[in-house]
Amino acid sequence: MYGATLAEAEPWIESFQARLSEMLDKIQAKFPGGCEIYLADIYDPTDGIGDAPSVFLPDWPDGLAIHTRYNEVIRQTIDARANVYLVPLHETFLGHGSHCCQFWRSTYAADDPHYWYYENIEDPNDRGYDAIRRIFLNAILANCSLQLETGRNAVMNSD
């Protein structure tokens, strides 16, 4: 898909939406008693700028628009299901990509202005993986319907 225009990518995005919905439906069907699903959106190593050359890739004029559409599909799919929760990977990683040291940008993270990507760009580095673990755990804690009444002992003594 790299280098595609948004118009060229639309059929792939529609197919992604159908596959994602089907996958979530099949997962839910495996758990007739209910389940919770935590689904992350897609991070952007250009910090929302869309300048692929900043991550050593060829220019892709519609890259950011396509990325945005995929994240819209993920969020719409999540919104359509009461038991699926967003893990805000995109938002969390903004300010930790190719423009992480540019303090004048709105995405600049003064408390942690570090790069969170591995050298291949598509994978996080150790710091990025730590952030992923934290945001998944925080999303689970914020949304889990299995909240503990009085802490850990309530679960251990609930026979």
C-alpha positions as CSV (number, residue, x, y, z in Angstrom):
1,M,0.0,0.0,0.0
2,Y,3.0,2.3,0.5
3,G,2.7,5.2,-1.9
4,A,-1.0,4.7,-2.5
5,T,-3.4,7.6,-2.7
6,L,-6.3,7.8,-0.3
7,A,-8.7,6.9,-3.1
8,E,-6.6,3.8,-4.0
9,A,-6.5,2.8,-0.3
10,E,-10.3,3.1,0.4
11,P,-11.1,-0.5,-0.8
12,W,-8.4,-1.8,1.5
13,I,-9.6,0.3,4.4
14,E,-13.2,-1.0,3.8
15,S,-11.9,-4.6,3.7
16,F,-10.0,-3.9,7.0
17,Q,-13.2,-2.7,8.6
18,A,-15.1,-5.8,7.5
19,R,-12.3,-8.1,8.7
20,L,-11.9,-6.3,12.1
21,S,-15.7,-6.5,12.7
22,E,-15.7,-10.2,11.7
23,M,-12.8,-10.9,14.0
24,L,-14.4,-9.2,17.0
25,D,-17.7,-10.9,16.3
26,K,-15.9,-14.3,16.3
27,I,-14.0,-13.6,19.5
28,Q,-17.2,-12.5,21.2
29,A,-19.0,-15.7,20.0
30,K,-16.3,-17.8,21.8
31,F,-17.3,-16.2,25.1
32,P,-21.1,-16.6,25.5
33,G,-20.7,-15.4,29.1
34,G,-19.2,-12.1,27.9
35,C,-15.7,-10.7,27.4
36,E,-13.9,-7.5,27.3
37,I,-11.6,-6.7,24.4
38,Y,-8.9,-4.0,24.5
39,L,-7.9,-2.7,21.0
40,A,-5.2,-0.2,20.3
41,D,-5.2,2.3,17.5
42,I,-2.2,2.8,15.3
43,Y,0.8,5.0,16.3
44,D,2.5,7.4,13.9
45,P,6.3,7.6,14.0
46,T,6.1,11.1,12.3
47,D,4.3,12.6,15.3
48,G,1.3,13.6,13.3
49,I,3.3,15.5,10.6
50,G,3.1,12.8,7.9
51,D,6.6,13.5,6.6
52,A,7.8,10.0,5.8
53,P,11.3,11.2,4.9
54,S,11.7,12.2,8.6
55,V,11.7,8.4,9.3
56,F,14.0,7.6,6.3
57,L,11.2,6.5,4.0
58,P,10.2,7.9,0.6
59,D,7.7,10.7,0.5
60,W,4.1,9.5,0.8
61,P,1.7,12.5,0.3
62,D,-1.4,10.6,1.4
63,G,0.2,8.5,4.1
64,L,-1.1,10.5,7.0
65,A,-4.6,10.6,5.5
66,I,-4.6,6.8,5.1
67,H,-3.3,6.4,8.6
68,T,-6.0,8.6,9.9
69,R,-8.7,6.6,8.1
70,Y,-7.5,3.3,9.5
71,N,-7.6,4.8,13.0
72,E,-11.1,6.1,12.3
73,V,-12.2,2.6,11.4
74,I,-10.7,1.2,14.6
75,R,-12.4,3.8,16.7
76,Q,-15.8,3.4,14.9
77,T,-15.6,-0.4,15.3
78,I,-14.8,0.0,19.0
79,D,-17.7,2.6,19.5
80,A,-20.1,0.1,18.0
81,R,-19.4,-2.5,20.7
82,A,-20.1,-2.0,24.4
83,N,-17.4,-4.5,25.4
84,V,-14.5,-3.3,23.3
85,Y,-12.3,-0.5,24.6
86,L,-9.8,1.8,23.0
87,V,-6.2,1.7,24.0
88,P,-4.9,5.1,22.9
89,L,-1.6,4.0,21.3
90,H,-1.7,6.8,18.8
91,E,-2.2,9.6,21.3
92,T,0.3,8.1,23.7
93,F,3.1,7.9,21.1
94,L,2.6,11.4,19.7
95,G,5.7,13.4,20.7
96,H,7.9,10.3,20.8
97,G,8.6,9.9,17.1
98,S,10.8,11.6,14.5
99,H,10.0,15.1,15.9
100,C,10.3,14.2,19.6
101,C,13.0,16.9,20.3
102,Q,11.1,19.7,18.6
103,F,9.9,21.6,21.6
104,W,7.8,24.1,19.5
105,R,5.5,21.4,18.3
106,S,2.1,20.8,20.0
107,T,3.0,17.1,20.4
108,Y,6.2,17.8,22.3
109,A,6.3,15.8,25.6
110,A,8.4,17.9,27.9
111,D,8.3,15.3,30.7
112,D,9.7,12.6,28.3
113,P,11.0,14.0,25.1
114,H,12.5,10.7,23.9
115,Y,12.2,8.6,20.8
116,W,10.2,5.4,21.4
117,Y,10.8,3.6,18.1
118,Y,13.2,0.9,17.1
119,E,15.5,1.6,14.2
120,N,13.2,-0.2,11.7
121,I,10.5,2.4,12.5
122,E,7.6,0.0,12.6
123,D,8.5,-1.5,16.0
124,P,8.8,0.3,19.3
125,N,12.1,0.3,21.3
126,D,12.3,-0.8,24.9
127,R,10.9,2.6,26.1
128,G,8.0,2.3,23.6
129,Y,7.2,-1.3,24.7
130,D,7.1,-0.1,28.3
131,A,4.6,2.6,27.3
132,I,2.5,0.1,25.5
133,R,2.4,-2.2,28.6
134,R,1.4,0.8,30.7
135,I,-1.4,2.1,28.5
136,F,-2.9,-1.4,28.1
137,L,-2.8,-1.9,31.9
138,N,-4.3,1.6,32.5
139,A,-7.1,0.9,29.9
140,I,-7.9,-2.4,31.6
141,L,-8.0,-0.8,35.0
142,A,-10.2,2.0,33.8
143,N,-12.7,-0.2,32.1
144,C,-12.7,-3.6,33.6
145,S,-16.1,-4.7,34.7
146,L,-14.4,-7.1,37.2
147,Q,-13.5,-4.3,39.6
148,L,-12.4,-5.4,43.0
149,E,-14.7,-4.4,45.8
150,T,-12.1,-4.0,48.6
151,G,-8.9,-4.9,46.9
152,R,-7.1,-8.1,46.3
153,N,-8.3,-9.9,49.5
154,A,-11.9,-9.7,48.4
155,V,-11.1,-11.8,45.4
156,M,-9.0,-14.3,47.4
157,N,-11.7,-14.7,50.0
158,S,-14.8,-14.8,47.8
159,D,-15.5,-18.5,48.0
